[in-house]
């Protein structure tokens, strides 16, 4: 509900339809190629990490992004969210200029016939503190990825590779399994395979 109110602040925008991450990435790339000025739920996969921003805006100087929080203030965890997005969007090749947090303006009083979307949200530019933290978060992401790579190679094949969703590393881990194997036999329960 709140996100739909934010959408009214931006003109000439395209909503990326909710779907799998991969389909949302393809739709985002298509919107970028079409030079859509504003994209809602722009999605990227960078180094195995998914980043989705509520609003991505392009102008002559580059890109800005907005994260919407359904709160009336800024929490410390929001800085992590924005920095994570900044690092990955930069790695995705976007020339970032600014990042903003939109949250509910607790000073706004709704006493007119129509809702004032500009006053309902408070916009905070957080580019400077986010840029100061980007190296720290980039290191954390690299360390996390390294740990996941180690763990991934040490897990035996199992039902968790396919349920509830197919693991993104399945192609890597299962490369030694022949194309025709017990895993292709529909009659066998997954746990037996």
NORHUTA-V396354 format. One record per residue. N is the residue number from 1. RES is the residue in one small letter. SS is DSSP state (@ for helix, = for strand, . for the rest). PHI is phi in degrees with one decimal (* if undefined). BURIAL is b if it has 9 or more other ideal C-beta (glycine too) atoms within 8 Angstrom, else e. Layout:
{{N/RES/SS/PHI/BURIAL} {N/RES/SS/PHI/BURIAL}}
//
This chain:
{{1/x/./*/e} {2/x/@/-64.7/e} {3/x/@/-61.1/b} {4/x/@/-64.7/e} {5/x/@/-70.1/b} {6/x/@/-65.3/b} {7/x/@/-56.0/b} {8/x/./-71.0/e} {9/x/./-78.0/e} {10/x/./-116.4/b} {11/x/./-98.9/e} {12/x/./49.7/e} {13/x/=/-108.9/b} {14/x/=/-121.8/e} {15/x/=/-88.4/e} {16/x/./-79.2/b} {17/x/./-62.8/e} {18/x/./-65.4/e} {19/x/./-165.6/e} {20/x/./-69.1/e} {21/x/@/-56.0/e} {22/x/@/-62.3/e} {23/x/@/-68.6/b} {24/x/@/-67.9/b} {25/x/@/-63.8/b} {26/x/@/-61.1/e} {27/x/@/-65.8/b} {28/x/@/-64.9/b} {29/x/@/-61.1/e} {30/x/@/-63.4/e} {31/x/@/-66.3/b} {32/x/@/-64.7/b} {33/x/@/-64.2/e} {34/x/./-81.3/e} {35/x/./55.3/e} {36/x/./-64.8/b} {37/x/./-68.4/e} {38/x/=/-137.3/b} {39/x/=/-125.4/b} {40/x/=/-92.9/b} {41/x/=/62.6/b} {42/x/=/-60.0/b} {43/x/=/-127.6/b} {44/x/=/-137.8/b} {45/x/=/-118.9/b} {46/x/=/-130.6/b} {47/x/./53.8/e} {48/x/./86.6/e} {49/x/=/-98.0/b} {50/x/=/-96.0/e} {51/x/=/-128.8/b} {52/x/=/-130.3/b} {53/x/=/-108.9/b} {54/x/=/-62.3/b} {55/x/=/-139.9/b} {56/x/=/-119.8/b} {57/x/=/-119.0/b} {58/x/=/-110.9/b} {59/x/=/-136.5/b} {60/x/./-61.8/e} {61/x/./-90.1/e} {62/x/=/146.8/b} {63/x/=/-119.0/b} {64/x/=/-126.9/b} {65/x/=/-134.4/b} {66/x/=/-125.0/b} {67/x/=/-113.3/b} {68/x/=/-98.8/b} {69/x/=/-123.5/b} {70/x/./-85.7/e} {71/x/./-143.6/e} {72/x/./-108.4/e} {73/x/./-162.7/e} {74/x/./-104.1/e} {75/x/./-101.9/e} {76/x/@/-61.0/e} {77/x/@/-65.2/e} {78/x/@/-65.2/b} {79/x/@/-63.6/b} {80/x/@/-62.3/b} {81/x/@/-58.3/b} {82/x/@/-66.8/b} {83/x/@/-68.4/b} {84/x/@/-54.9/b} {85/x/@/-62.9/b} {86/x/@/-59.6/b} {87/x/@/-61.4/b} {88/x/@/-73.0/b} {89/x/@/-64.6/b} {90/x/@/-63.4/b} {91/x/@/-64.5/e} {92/x/./-75.6/b} {93/x/./98.3/e} {94/x/./-81.3/b} {95/x/./-82.8/e} {96/x/=/-82.1/b} {97/x/=/-115.3/b} {98/x/=/-144.9/e} {99/x/=/-136.2/b} {100/x/=/-133.0/b} {101/x/=/-114.1/b} {102/x/=/-109.5/b} {103/x/=/-139.2/b} {104/x/=/-64.8/b} {105/x/./-85.2/b} {106/x/./-71.7/e} {107/x/./-85.1/e} {108/x/./-70.7/b} {109/x/./-117.3/e} {110/x/./-86.7/e} {111/x/./-135.4/e} {112/x/./-124.9/e} {113/x/./-61.5/e} {114/x/./-121.5/e} {115/x/./-73.3/e} {116/x/./-92.1/b} {117/x/@/-65.7/b} {118/x/@/-70.1/e} {119/x/@/-84.6/e} {120/x/@/-62.9/b} {121/x/=/-110.7/b} {122/x/=/-103.5/e} {123/x/=/-107.7/e} {124/x/=/-118.8/b} {125/x/=/-81.5/e} {126/x/./-121.4/b} {127/x/@/-58.1/b} {128/x/@/-61.0/e} {129/x/@/-65.3/e} {130/x/@/-69.4/b} {131/x/@/-63.7/e} {132/x/@/-65.9/e} {133/x/@/-97.0/b} {134/x/@/-62.9/b} {135/x/@/-65.9/e} {136/x/@/-61.1/e} {137/x/@/-69.6/b} {138/x/@/-60.7/b} {139/x/@/-65.4/e} {140/x/@/-60.0/e} {141/x/@/-65.2/b} {142/x/@/-62.5/e} {143/x/@/-64.1/e} {144/x/@/-62.1/e} {145/x/@/-62.7/b} {146/x/@/-60.8/e} {147/x/@/-64.4/e} {148/x/@/-65.3/b} {149/x/@/-62.6/e} {150/x/@/-62.9/e} {151/x/@/-66.8/e} {152/x/@/-58.3/b} {153/x/@/-73.8/e} {154/x/@/-104.0/e} {155/x/./-90.8/e} {156/x/./-73.0/e} {157/x/./-65.6/e} {158/x/./-166.0/e} {159/x/@/-62.9/e} {160/x/@/-67.2/e} {161/x/@/-72.9/b} {162/x/./-126.2/b} {163/x/./-128.2/e} {164/x/./-75.9/e} {165/x/./-134.4/e} {166/x/./-67.9/e} {167/x/./-69.5/b} {168/x/./-67.8/e} {169/x/./-97.0/e} {170/x/@/-55.8/b} {171/x/@/-57.9/e} {172/x/@/-71.3/e} {173/x/@/-69.2/b} {174/x/./-97.8/b} {175/x/./-64.2/e} {176/x/./-85.0/e} {177/x/./-80.3/e} {178/x/./-63.3/e} {179/x/./-59.7/e} {180/x/./-105.9/e} {181/x/./-150.9/e} {182/x/@/-57.9/e} {183/x/@/-67.0/e} {184/x/@/-86.9/e} {185/x/./-79.2/e} {186/x/./-64.1/e} {187/x/./-70.7/e} {188/x/./-81.6/e} {189/x/./-62.9/e} {190/x/./-56.2/e} {191/x/./-66.4/e} {192/x/./-75.1/e} {193/x/./-64.3/e}}
//
